[in-house]
Amino acid sequence: MEVVGDKRGKRERGFTDLKQEMIWIEWQTLAGAYSDDKLMIGEWFHDIIAQYTQPHRKYHNLEHIYQMILNHKHFVQELTYPKTVLFAVFFHDYEYDPKRGDNEEKSVEAFERCAEDLNLESDLIRDVSDMICATSSGHYTEEHESATDRSRDIHYFLDFDLAILGSNPVEYTLYARKIRQEYQHVPEQEFCERRAKIMSKFIDRKFVFGTREFRQFAEENARKNVTSEVQMLRGRAEHLGKCEKHTCQTGECKEVE
């Protein structure tokens, strides 16, 4: 494999060379379809690796991108514009700071800079930007039932992003803990209340997932996982509101697990 200037970036702790190599191959193939500037392509990959290996990222990191790429490869025949979806996978969490509220907008800006370097067409830029922005707008909507090819691709992309919700209970618990670590700056009670409000939206609607395939193999698990987490969060928030012990707010109280 030729890598100009060895721009594959640093390896994330606990992340195998094989996985990062696969991500590099996917990026090289994708970007290489639009430009033969190997140095520029390598530099952008270096930037992507640097972003997704930031120390505050416990879940929204390279492993998350790797898992989304695996789903993209598995469902690629179902996608109308697979390259568009793959660009969205690489850039949807390019900017991720839990203390900010404009991560999606900043990620779009980063993608647009890359798109300019790759000389991408305006329609592709628009569609990727829409996918990135969709990750902050509630995900699945009932419009999927009469979706166009373009919006169907968005729903596959969003299901790739949410696939962890349909994982087994052990993996889901680990995911939830990683999210809490990313928001460690938020007081315990506030986090529980806000997280419960956000996650309850998934079980309040008709479907968690937007595609038929994900509904078939992941919908049931997702509902069980999310329902369990919401119940735990609400119970803990209620307990923290009543308990006067300082240890509750630091997560040391064991009365509510």
GICORBEL-V704134 format. One record per residue. N is the residue number from 1. RES is the residue in three letters. NEAR is the number of other C-alpha atoms within 10 Angstrom. D_LAST is the distance of its C-alpha to the last C-alpha in Angstrom with 2 decimals. Layout:
BEGIN
n res near d_last
N RES NEAR D_LAST
N RES NEAR D_LAST
END
This chain:
BEGIN
n res near d_last
1 MET 5 49.10
2 GLU 6 50.71
3 VAL 13 48.56
4 VAL 14 50.69
5 GLY 10 49.67
6 ASP 11 46.61
7 LYS 19 44.45
8 ARG 22 41.54
9 GLY 18 39.39
10 LYS 12 37.04
11 ARG 16 34.62
12 GLU 18 30.90
13 ARG 8 29.04
14 GLY 7 27.84
15 PHE 13 29.99
16 THR 11 32.96
17 ASP 12 36.53
18 LEU 9 37.07
19 LYS 15 34.50
20 GLN 21 35.92
21 GLU 14 39.38
22 MET 14 38.59
23 ILE 21 37.33
24 TRP 20 40.53
25 ILE 14 42.72
26 GLU 16 41.20
27 TRP 20 41.73
28 GLN 18 45.21
29 THR 13 46.25
30 LEU 17 44.94
31 ALA 25 46.42
32 GLY 14 49.48
33 ALA 11 50.39
34 TYR 14 51.21
35 SER 15 52.52
36 ASP 11 54.26
37 ASP 13 53.30
38 LYS 17 51.32
39 LEU 14 50.80
40 MET 17 49.28
41 ILE 23 47.04
42 GLY 22 45.86
43 GLU 17 45.26
44 TRP 21 43.07
45 PHE 21 41.03
46 HIS 17 40.69
47 ASP 15 39.38
48 ILE 21 36.89
49 ILE 24 35.58
50 ALA 18 35.42
51 GLN 18 33.38
52 TYR 25 30.80
53 THR 21 30.42
54 GLN 15 29.59
55 PRO 12 27.01
56 HIS 16 24.60
57 ARG 19 24.30
58 LYS 20 21.34
59 TYR 19 21.51
60 HIS 20 24.70
61 ASN 20 26.91
62 LEU 25 29.59
63 GLU 19 27.38
64 HIS 18 26.66
65 ILE 22 30.43
66 TYR 18 31.20
67 GLN 17 29.10
68 MET 23 30.75
69 ILE 22 34.13
70 LEU 14 33.53
71 ASN 17 32.90
72 HIS 21 35.95
73 LYS 13 38.06
74 HIS 10 36.90
75 PHE 14 37.70
76 VAL 17 40.59
77 GLN 10 43.12
78 GLU 13 41.37
79 LEU 18 41.63
80 THR 15 44.74
81 TYR 17 44.43
82 PRO 18 42.36
83 LYS 18 43.42
84 THR 23 42.18
85 VAL 24 38.73
86 LEU 21 38.65
87 PHE 22 39.61
88 ALA 26 36.73
89 VAL 25 34.33
90 PHE 24 35.64
91 PHE 26 35.61
92 HIS 27 32.84
93 ASP 23 30.46
94 TYR 26 33.33
95 GLU 21 32.29
96 TYR 22 28.56
97 ASP 15 27.53
98 PRO 16 24.27
99 LYS 11 26.02
100 ARG 9 28.88
101 GLY 11 29.52
102 ASP 13 32.55
103 ASN 20 31.36
104 GLU 24 32.94
105 GLU 16 36.20
106 LYS 17 36.35
107 SER 22 35.69
108 VAL 25 38.52
109 GLU 16 40.77
110 ALA 16 40.13
111 PHE 22 40.93
112 GLU 20 44.06
113 ARG 13 45.25
114 CYS 18 44.82
115 ALA 18 46.52
116 GLU 12 49.45
117 ASP 16 49.84
118 LEU 18 49.74
119 ASN 13 52.04
120 LEU 15 49.85
121 GLU 11 51.20
122 SER 11 50.10
123 ASP 10 48.77
124 LEU 16 46.44
125 ILE 20 45.23
126 ARG 13 44.59
127 ASP 20 42.65
128 VAL 24 40.41
129 SER 23 39.78
130 ASP 16 38.89
131 MET 27 36.34
132 ILE 28 34.69
133 CYS 18 34.62
134 ALA 18 33.24
135 THR 18 29.89
136 SER 13 29.25
137 SER 9 30.73
138 GLY 11 28.26
139 HIS 20 29.33
140 TYR 22 30.62
141 THR 15 33.05
142 GLU 11 35.22
143 GLU 11 38.19
144 HIS 14 37.39
145 GLU 11 39.11
146 SER 9 42.46
147 ALA 13 41.68
148 THR 12 44.37
149 ASP 12 44.33
150 ARG 14 43.13
151 SER 17 40.17
152 ARG 21 39.31
153 ASP 22 38.99
154 ILE 30 36.59
155 HIS 21 34.34
156 TYR 25 34.44
157 PHE 29 33.57
158 LEU 25 30.61
159 ASP 25 29.37
160 PHE 22 29.71
161 ASP 20 27.56
162 LEU 18 24.82
163 ALA 19 25.11
164 ILE 20 21.71
165 LEU 26 20.20
166 GLY 24 21.93
167 SER 19 20.89
168 ASN 14 19.20
169 PRO 16 15.40
170 VAL 9 15.23
171 GLU 13 17.40
172 TYR 19 15.65
173 THR 16 12.25
174 LEU 12 14.49
175 TYR 18 16.29
176 ALA 17 13.42
177 ARG 14 12.54
178 LYS 16 16.29
179 ILE 17 16.63
180 ARG 18 14.22
181 GLN 15 16.44
182 GLU 20 19.46
183 TYR 18 18.41
184 GLN 13 17.44
185 HIS 11 20.23
186 VAL 15 18.48
187 PRO 12 16.58
188 GLU 19 12.83
189 GLN 21 13.45
190 GLU 14 16.48
191 PHE 17 14.95
192 CYS 22 12.31
193 GLU 17 15.31
194 ARG 14 17.73
195 ARG 18 15.85
196 ALA 21 15.07
197 LYS 14 18.76
198 ILE 11 20.01
199 MET 15 18.20
200 SER 16 19.00
201 LYS 12 22.62
202 PHE 20 22.48
203 ILE 16 21.67
204 ASP 11 23.97
205 ARG 12 26.98
206 LYS 11 29.09
207 PHE 17 28.11
208 VAL 25 25.56
209 PHE 27 28.29
210 GLY 24 31.90
211 THR 20 33.78
212 ARG 11 34.71
213 GLU 13 33.76
214 PHE 19 30.16
215 ARG 17 29.81
216 GLN 10 31.15
217 PHE 12 28.93
218 ALA 19 25.74
219 GLU 21 25.40
220 GLU 16 23.69
221 ASN 18 21.01
222 ALA 27 20.51
223 ARG 19 20.05
224 LYS 15 17.47
225 ASN 21 15.49
226 VAL 23 15.86
227 THR 18 15.26
228 SER 13 11.88
229 GLU 20 10.92
230 VAL 20 12.65
231 GLN 13 11.02
232 MET 16 7.46
233 LEU 24 9.36
234 ARG 18 11.40
235 GLY 17 8.99
236 ARG 20 7.50
237 ALA 22 11.22
238 GLU 15 12.43
239 HIS 16 10.49
240 LEU 23 11.73
241 GLY 13 15.07
242 LYS 9 15.42
243 CYS 14 14.22
244 GLU 10 17.11
245 LYS 11 15.62
246 HIS 11 16.39
247 THR 12 13.61
248 CYS 19 11.13
249 GLN 17 13.26
250 THR 11 13.38
251 GLY 14 9.71
252 GLU 11 10.18
253 CYS 15 8.63
254 LYS 8 6.23
255 GLU 10 6.57
256 VAL 15 3.81
257 GLU 9 0.00
END
